């Protein structure tokens, strides 16, 4: 993939993120003005004990907030990448840009409260839940690939590599069962083997962080250590926003995700600045 082709991809991704951000903001205004949010919790929480903790009371608006935040975050991140890395041939940023773009697709969760699909249209909400799980798998895999493919991977193979990641994620999502009756408080259906999938995502995320640390040590790249720390913050923030149904989760998750992304991009930019 040439720099020009990568930039065209990111320009299209930026436009798509802008469209999703506009849809999310418009939908949120429509939902709030028409009182479509249920006052009662509409599904199970990530951890049932959260109800007994005074810092994490359930809030329907807090569950809605990440669906608005994700596309706005993606839009800002992609604009920065386009500006800062426009003429930089970097494999890491290509995968990270794909990761950030896919993040904006999480905004599709907003369709559930918009059309009050908690107890109807189970096929639609199941399909939507598969899309969200697809996003979470390909995001963690892209972060791992962003460091693994810097060794011996040519730029011409990046397009096919991204396709293989998407194909693997799509295949995995379609073999995972979904119980249409198990709606969560974050407007999706919890998948079967949810603990195993969560462990898988944590393992892939941990491998991505560890790989950056190892590559930074073996190749003498100090910036990779800071990038690894940025990924830790990014992944923790993403996890909190993924299970967000209280304002504490949203504030902490948004702060961690933003700070992690800034740290990662600054370290990668500093490394390639002197290449």
C-alpha positions as CSV (number, residue, x, y, z in Angstrom):
1,X,0.0,0.0,0.0
2,X,1.5,3.3,-1.1
3,X,1.3,6.5,1.0
4,X,-1.2,7.9,-1.5
5,X,-3.4,4.8,-1.2
6,X,-3.2,4.9,2.6
7,X,-4.1,8.5,2.7
8,X,-7.1,7.9,0.4
9,X,-8.2,5.2,2.7
10,X,-7.9,7.5,5.8
11,X,-9.8,10.3,4.0
12,X,-12.7,7.9,3.2
13,X,-12.6,6.7,6.8
14,X,-12.7,10.3,8.1
15,X,-15.7,11.1,6.0
16,X,-17.4,7.9,7.2
17,X,-16.6,8.8,10.8
18,X,-18.0,12.3,10.2
19,X,-21.2,10.8,8.9
20,X,-21.5,8.5,11.9
21,X,-20.8,11.3,14.3
22,X,-23.6,13.4,12.7
23,X,-26.0,10.5,12.9
24,X,-25.1,9.8,16.5
25,X,-25.5,13.4,17.6
26,X,-28.8,13.8,15.7
27,X,-30.1,10.5,17.1
28,X,-29.2,11.4,20.6
29,X,-31.0,14.7,20.4
30,X,-34.0,12.9,19.0
31,X,-33.9,10.3,21.8
32,X,-33.7,12.8,24.5
33,X,-36.3,15.2,23.1
34,X,-38.8,12.4,22.7
35,X,-38.1,10.7,26.0
36,X,-37.2,7.3,24.5
37,X,-34.8,6.3,27.2
38,X,-36.3,3.9,29.7
39,X,-36.2,5.1,33.3
40,X,-35.7,1.5,34.4
41,X,-32.6,-0.6,33.6
42,X,-33.5,-2.5,30.4
43,X,-31.0,-5.3,30.7
44,X,-28.3,-6.9,32.8
45,X,-25.2,-5.0,33.8
46,X,-21.6,-6.2,33.2
47,X,-21.3,-7.0,36.9
48,X,-24.4,-7.3,39.0
49,X,-22.7,-5.9,42.1
50,X,-22.4,-2.5,40.6
51,X,-26.0,-1.7,41.8
52,X,-24.8,-1.9,45.4
53,X,-21.9,0.6,44.8
54,X,-22.9,4.2,45.3
55,X,-20.3,5.5,42.8
56,X,-21.7,3.4,39.9
57,X,-25.5,3.8,39.8
58,X,-27.1,2.9,36.6
59,X,-27.8,5.8,34.2
60,X,-29.5,5.3,30.8
61,X,-27.9,8.5,29.6
62,X,-24.5,7.3,30.5
63,X,-25.2,4.1,28.5
64,X,-26.0,6.4,25.6
65,X,-22.9,8.6,25.9
66,X,-20.3,6.2,24.5
67,X,-22.3,5.8,21.2
68,X,-21.9,9.6,20.8
69,X,-18.3,9.8,22.0
70,X,-16.8,7.0,19.8
71,X,-17.4,8.6,16.3
72,X,-16.4,12.0,17.6
73,X,-13.2,10.5,19.0
74,X,-12.6,8.6,15.7
75,X,-13.1,11.7,13.6
76,X,-10.6,13.8,15.7
77,X,-8.0,11.0,15.7
78,X,-8.2,10.4,12.0
79,X,-7.9,14.2,11.2
80,X,-4.8,14.3,13.4
81,X,-3.3,11.2,11.7
82,X,-4.0,12.7,8.2
83,X,-2.3,15.9,9.2
84,X,0.7,14.5,11.2
85,X,1.5,11.4,9.1
86,X,0.5,12.6,5.7
87,X,3.9,12.0,4.2
88,X,5.1,9.4,6.6
89,X,5.4,5.7,5.5
90,X,4.5,3.9,8.8
91,X,3.0,0.5,9.1
92,X,1.9,1.2,12.7
93,X,-0.3,4.1,11.9
94,X,-2.0,2.3,9.0
95,X,-3.3,-0.4,11.4
96,X,-4.0,2.2,14.1
97,X,-6.1,4.3,11.7
98,X,-8.1,1.2,10.8
99,X,-8.5,0.5,14.5
100,X,-9.7,4.0,15.2
101,X,-12.1,4.0,12.3
102,X,-13.7,0.7,13.4
103,X,-14.2,2.2,16.8
104,X,-16.7,4.7,15.3
105,X,-19.0,1.8,14.3
106,X,-19.7,1.3,18.0
107,X,-22.0,4.3,17.6
108,X,-24.6,1.9,15.9
109,X,-25.6,0.9,19.4
110,X,-27.6,4.1,19.5
111,X,-30.2,2.6,17.1
112,X,-31.5,0.4,19.9
113,X,-32.8,3.1,22.2
114,X,-33.8,5.2,19.2
115,X,-36.2,2.6,18.0
116,X,-36.9,1.1,21.4
117,X,-35.8,-2.4,20.4
118,X,-35.3,-3.8,23.9
119,X,-38.2,-6.3,23.6
120,X,-38.8,-6.4,19.9
121,X,-37.0,-6.9,16.6
122,X,-34.6,-9.4,18.2
123,X,-33.1,-10.3,14.8
124,X,-32.1,-6.7,14.3
125,X,-30.5,-6.3,17.8
126,X,-28.7,-9.6,17.4
127,X,-27.2,-8.5,14.1
128,X,-26.2,-5.2,15.7
129,X,-24.6,-7.1,18.6
130,X,-22.5,-9.2,16.2
131,X,-21.3,-6.0,14.5
132,X,-20.2,-4.6,17.9
133,X,-18.4,-7.8,18.8
134,X,-16.7,-7.7,15.3
135,X,-15.5,-4.2,16.1
136,X,-14.0,-5.3,19.4
137,X,-12.2,-8.3,17.9
138,X,-10.7,-6.4,14.9
139,X,-9.6,-3.5,17.1
140,X,-7.5,-5.6,19.4
141,X,-6.2,-7.6,16.5
142,X,-5.2,-4.5,14.6
143,X,-3.3,-3.2,17.6
144,X,-1.4,-6.4,17.8
145,X,-0.7,-6.4,14.0
146,X,0.5,-2.8,14.2
147,X,3.7,-4.0,15.9
148,X,4.0,-7.6,14.6
149,X,3.9,-6.5,10.9
150,X,6.7,-4.0,11.3
151,X,9.2,-6.9,11.0
152,X,9.5,-8.2,7.5
153,X,6.2,-7.0,6.3
154,X,6.2,-4.9,3.1
155,X,3.9,-2.0,2.6
156,X,2.4,-3.6,-0.5
157,X,0.9,-6.4,1.8
158,X,-0.9,-4.1,4.2
159,X,-4.2,-4.1,2.3
160,X,-4.3,-7.9,2.2
161,X,-3.3,-8.0,5.9
162,X,-6.2,-5.8,6.9
163,X,-8.5,-7.9,4.8
164,X,-7.4,-11.1,6.5
165,X,-7.9,-9.5,10.0
166,X,-11.4,-8.4,9.0
167,X,-12.2,-11.9,7.5
168,X,-11.0,-13.7,10.6
169,X,-13.0,-11.4,12.9
170,X,-16.1,-11.8,10.7
171,X,-15.7,-15.6,10.8
172,X,-15.3,-15.7,14.5
173,X,-18.3,-13.5,15.2
174,X,-20.5,-15.7,13.1
175,X,-19.7,-18.9,15.0
176,X,-20.4,-17.3,18.4
177,X,-23.9,-17.9,19.6
178,X,-26.1,-15.1,20.8
179,X,-29.0,-15.4,23.2
180,X,-31.6,-12.9,22.0
181,X,-33.2,-12.7,25.5
182,X,-30.0,-11.6,27.2
183,X,-30.0,-7.9,26.5
184,X,-27.5,-5.8,28.4
185,X,-27.7,-2.3,29.9
186,X,-25.5,-1.1,27.1
187,X,-28.0,-1.8,24.3
188,X,-26.5,-5.0,22.9
189,X,-27.0,-8.8,23.4
190,X,-24.4,-10.6,25.5
191,X,-22.7,-13.3,23.4
192,X,-22.3,-16.9,24.4
193,X,-19.0,-17.8,26.0
194,X,-18.8,-14.1,27.0
195,X,-16.1,-14.7,29.6
196,X,-14.0,-16.7,27.2
197,X,-14.3,-14.0,24.6
198,X,-13.4,-11.3,27.1
199,X,-10.3,-13.3,28.2
200,X,-9.4,-13.7,24.5
201,X,-9.6,-9.9,24.0
202,X,-7.6,-9.2,27.1
203,X,-4.9,-11.7,25.9
204,X,-4.7,-10.2,22.5
205,X,-4.5,-6.7,24.0
206,X,-1.8,-7.8,26.5
207,X,0.2,-9.4,23.7
208,X,0.0,-6.1,21.7
209,X,1.4,-4.2,24.7
210,X,4.1,-6.8,25.4
211,X,5.1,-6.9,21.7
212,X,5.7,-3.1,21.7
213,X,7.8,-3.5,24.9
214,X,9.9,-6.3,23.4
215,X,10.3,-4.6,20.1
216,X,11.3,-1.4,21.8
217,X,13.9,-3.3,23.8
218,X,15.4,-5.5,21.0
219,X,15.4,-2.7,18.4
220,X,16.4,0.0,20.8
221,X,13.3,2.1,20.1
222,X,12.6,4.1,23.2
223,X,9.4,5.6,21.8
224,X,7.8,2.1,21.7
225,X,7.9,1.9,25.4
226,X,5.7,5.1,25.6
227,X,3.5,3.7,22.8
228,X,3.0,0.5,24.9
229,X,1.9,2.6,27.9
230,X,-0.5,4.5,25.6
231,X,-2.0,1.2,24.5
232,X,-2.6,0.2,28.1
233,X,-4.5,3.4,28.7
234,X,-6.4,3.0,25.4
235,X,-7.5,-0.5,26.0
236,X,-8.6,0.2,29.6
237,X,-10.6,3.2,28.4
238,X,-12.1,1.1,25.6
239,X,-13.1,-1.6,28.1
240,X,-14.8,0.9,30.5
241,X,-16.7,2.5,27.6
242,X,-17.7,-0.9,26.3
243,X,-19.4,-1.7,29.6
244,X,-20.4,1.9,30.4
245,X,-23.8,2.3,32.1
246,X,-22.8,4.9,34.8
247,X,-21.2,8.3,34.6
248,X,-18.1,7.2,36.5
249,X,-17.3,4.6,33.8
250,X,-17.9,7.2,31.0
251,X,-15.6,9.9,32.5
252,X,-12.8,7.4,33.4
253,X,-13.2,5.5,30.1
254,X,-13.2,8.6,27.9
255,X,-10.2,10.1,29.7
256,X,-8.2,6.9,29.5
257,X,-9.0,6.3,25.8
258,X,-8.1,9.9,24.9
259,X,-5.0,10.1,26.9
260,X,-3.8,6.7,25.6
261,X,-4.4,7.7,22.0
262,X,-2.5,11.0,22.4
263,X,0.4,9.2,24.1
264,X,0.6,6.5,21.4
265,X,0.4,8.9,18.5
266,X,3.0,11.3,20.0
267,X,5.4,8.5,20.6
268,X,5.0,7.0,17.1
269,X,5.3,10.5,15.5
270,X,8.4,11.2,17.5
271,X,10.0,8.0,16.4
272,X,9.4,8.6,12.7
273,X,10.2,12.3,12.9
274,X,13.9,11.4,13.0
275,X,13.9,8.5,10.6
